[in-house]
Amino acid sequence: MKHILLFAVLILGGLNTFAQDEEEEKEAKIPQIDPDFKKYLIDRFNKPPHHMFGINATSLIPGYVDATIERKFNQRVSIGITGGLSPVKFIDLFMWASESDLYNSIKYSGEKAGVGFQYGGFLRFYRKRKALDDGQYYCFNYRNRTRAYETYFSRIQDAYYSYGWKFKNHQGFAIDFSIGVGFTFSDLIDKNSSQSLNYEPYVDGFLNIELKIGKYF
């Protein structure tokens, strides 16, 4: 009799467990609502953004108003272009800290600095399949900064690798922070002949820190 009762309890317990598993399975199959549904409503077309426009806040230190447009290429890759103007005299920390002959020729030439311009581009690889979205990425960059003086132009070209973090909110704004290392190539160009005034361009390593504020569209 005891064996029969024990067997009945086991059977009932097994049926109850099976019923619970079946209910859980049904619930798992029912589509669930994402509590963070607003992230799918970044723009008015209810589609994921493919572009981001940003302003480089750190470029304001050397006096450049620097804008960036980044375009999503696929789920992991994005490409971008940058451009800017510098209507005021800038503060190039690396130039004024350097004791190279090239930079000294600018420091002590006595010529007034004029308008400068900047352009460049980058290629980004996002660690997760979230290109243009928030997350971590690594990036290859090129940047050219040229400034006019009275008799010559100073040209500074940067090639560097950076690692960054991007954060966004539900309104479609983003903060983009990155740290990079690379090389800078600098030379002086005569305004009249367009020839380099130095036989060997100055080459040096540098650390690059950028903080951008952007908007998706």
N, C-alpha and C positions, 0 to 999 in steps of 0.2 A: 504493500500500500504506500509506504514511504517513497519507494522508487517511482511509483506512478505519479505521486504528487510532485516530486522533485523534477520529473520529466516534464510535467505540465507547466511548472514554473519556468523552466528553461525555454520551453516552446513559446510561452506567452511573452517572456522577456525578449526572445529573438524576434518575434513578430513586432513587438513594440519598437525595438531598435531599428528594424527594417522600415517600419512606417515612418520613423523620425528621419532616417536617411533619405527616404523617398521624398518627404516634405522639403528637406534641405536641398535636394537635387532640383526640385521644381522651382524653389526660390532662386537658386543659382542661375537657372535658365531664363528667368524673368529679367529683362533689361533693367539695369539700375541707373538712377539719375545721378550724374556727377554733381556733388555739392559745389564744386568750383566751376559751374556751368558758364559763368561770366567770361572765362578766358576764351570761349569760342565766339564772343561777341565783341571783338576788338574794334571792328569797323562796322559801318552801317550796312554793309552787304553780307554780314555774318559769315565772312570768309577769312581764313588765316591770312595775315599780311605777308606781302612779298618784298616790301621795301621799308627802310628806316632812314629818316633824316636826322642828323645829329650835329651838335655844336661841340667842338673840342674846348673845354674850359681851360685846360692847362696851356693851350696855345696862346691864351691871352697874356701870359707872362712875358713871352718875347714880343708881344704886340700884334699878333696875328689873329684876325677873325677867321677862324678855320671851320669850314662846313664839310660834312661827310654824307654821302649817300651810299647805303649798303643794299644790295639786291640778293635775294635768295636764289641760288643756282639749283640746288636740290636739297634733300633732307639733311645733308651733312655739310654742305659747302655753300659759302656766300662770297661774293666779290664786291669791291667797293672802290670809289674814287673820292679824293679829297681835293679841296681847293680853298685858297684864302688870300686875303690882302692884309698888308700891314701899313696903315697910313701914318703911324707914329714911330718914333725911335724905339727900338726894341732892346730887350735885356737878354743877351745870349750868354747864359751862365758858363757854358763850356768855353766860349770864345774869350771872355774876360778873365777866366781862371787860367787859361793856357798861356804858356810862355813861348810858343812856337813863333818862328820868324814870320809866318803867314799872318797870324792873328796880331802880332805886334805891329806889322805894317799897317793894319787897319786902325789899331788903337792909337798909334802915334802919328798917323798921317795928317790929322787935323781936318780932314774932310767931313762934311756934314752928311749924315745918313738920310737917304730919301725914302721913297715908297718901296715897299717890298711885296713880293708875291710868292705863293706857295702852291704846289700841286703834287699829287702822288696817287698811289693805289695800294690795294692790299688783297690778299687771298686768305680766307678764313676756313678752318676746319673745326666743326663743333664735335665735342666728345660724344654727345648723344644725338639721336636723330631729331634735333631741334634747331636746325639752321635758322638764324635770325631771331629765334626765340630766346628765353632766358636760359642760362647754363654756362658751362665753361667751354673755352675754345683756345686754339693756338693759331697764330697768324704770321704771315710773311708780308713785310711792308717795304715800300719805297717812298721816299719823300725828297722833294727838291725845294730849297728855300733860296731865293735870289733877292738881293737888295741893291738898289742903285745908290752910288756915291757920286761925287762931282766928276771924277774922271774915270771911274771903273765900276764894275759890278762885283759884289762878293757872292759866291755860289757855294752853298752847303748842301751836299747830297747825303742822305742817310739810307742805309739798308740794314734792317734789323728784324729780329724774331721776337714775338711777344706772346705772352700767355695772359688770358683775360677772363673776366667774369661779367655776365650781363644779367641784370635784374629788371623785371618789368612789373607794372601794376595793371589793374583791370581797365584803366582808362587808355591804355595803349602807349604810355610813356615808359621810357627805359633809362637806366643808368648803366653805363659801360665803363668798366675800370680795367686797365691792363698795365703790365710791367714788361719791359722788353730790353734786350741787349743787342748791340750790333756795331757797325762801323760807320764813321762819318768821313766823307771825302770833301775837302774844301779847297777852293782856289779863287784867284782874282782874275777878272777878265777886263781888258782895256776896252773902253767905250768906242774909241775910234777904229781900232784895228780888229776888234773882236778876238784878239789873241790872248792867251793866258799870260799873265805877268810873272808867274812862277814856273820854273821848269818842272818841279815835281809837286803835285797836289798834296796837301797835308792830309794824312790818314791817321785816325785815332779811334779807339773804342769808346762807347758811351752807354749810359743807362737811360732808358726812356720810360717815362711814366705818363699815362694819359687818363683823363677822366672826361667822358662824353655824356651829354644829356640828349636823349633822342625821342622821336615820336614815330610810331609805326603808321604806314599808310599803304 
